[in-house]
Amino acid sequence: MRPVTWIVGITYLFFMVMTFVAPAFTRDFSAKEGPLEHVQHMLLVAGIGAWVVAAFRAAKGRGSAVAIACLLTFVLGEELNWGEVLGITAVSDPLRRAIGRTNLHNFGRGLSYHLFALPLLALFGAGFFAHFAPKRSSSGWLGAWRTAFGDLIPTRDQTLAAGLVGVCTVVLGLAMSAWESELDEVKETVVYGLLIAVAMERREERRALVIKAPRASAA
């Protein structure tokens, strides 16, 4: 494993240790509107900035970078219950009157929450095909999918880290069902940090990746 994957693995290991060593503290730290959620707010702000900068710096994939920046802005609004957490109710009050709550990701018994994962699956899915099936993903709809992210395709390390998040979400969710809500907070924190890493990654490796596969297929 490379640095980002190690960081993700150590984060989950540390969380598991803390559930045994200091369960009360861990629950309070990971509680709704607790310290960990405030860390997420800061990560989301940093992520929005990182993806806006990435949109300006990227030679290809600017539209996708802008889309992810917009997604993170929307997620930040959701995390803040559209201002209610900060005592600003200009948006949250009309939303509550319309749907009975101040966010959309818990609407429909929480099913809408999973829609936020689709853009991330698209991003890291492009990374998966680019690194683990480069010839197959150099043409057709897979090629178009991959090209849409251009210079912003996650590196191999970042793609593996995203896969580790998925594995930990499923395995720990089953093994530690009593900690489901806290695991969700850890997952969100890790994902936001991972998205910042993708936006800030040096472009050389990814440019070489995007250019190399079409040449190989042409040969």
HELIX and SHEET records of a PDB file:
HELIX    1   1 PRO A    3  VAL A   21  1                                  19    
HELIX    2   2 PRO A   23  PHE A   29  1                                   7    
HELIX    3   3 PRO A   35  ARG A   57  1                                  23    
HELIX    4   4 ARG A   62  GLU A   79  1                                  18    
HELIX    5   5 ASN A   81  LEU A   86  5                                   6    
HELIX    6   6 SER A   92  ILE A   99  1                                   8    
HELIX    7   7 LEU A  111  PHE A  116  5                                   6    
HELIX    8   8 ALA A  117  PHE A  132  1                                  16    
HELIX    9   9 ARG A  136  SER A  138  5                                   3    
HELIX   10  10 GLY A  140  PHE A  149  1                                  10    
HELIX   11  11 GLY A  150  LEU A  152  5                                   3    
HELIX   12  12 ARG A  156  ALA A  175  1                                  20    
HELIX   13  13 SER A  177  TRP A  179  5                                   3    
HELIX   14  14 GLU A  180  MET A  200  1                                  21    
HELIX   15  15 GLU A  204  ALA A  218  1                                  15    
END                                                                             
